Amino acid sequence: MLTFKKKDKSWREPCILCEREKQHGIHILDSFLCKECEREIIHLEPENPAYEEKVKKLRKLKGQTLLS
């Protein structure tokens, strides 16, 4: 769900990982990944337990593809 802030007229979207509404980030398929989560994923080592948690959440993207 998109949120429109009337005061500063900026769009915000919920991040697929942290689920907080943010303004800056990237779109992957139909999902939004905030800049902070993107940066965190890039710097995480695969041995870090948080890495596996992020990967599990990103797997949601796989189910969103629509074949036509």
GILINSUL-V256035 format. One line per field, one symbol per residue. phi: phi as a letter, one per 30 degrees, with the letter a starting at -180 (. if undefined). psi: psi as a letter, one per 20 degrees, with the letter a starting at -180 (. if undefined). Layout:
phi=???
psi=???
//
This chain:
phi=.dcccddchcdbbdddcdicdbcclbcbhcccbdeddeddddcddeddeddddddddddededcdcdb
psi=pqpoohgjlqqqqpqhgijqprhpaqpocjqpoqhghgggghipqhiphhghgggghhihhhiipop.
//
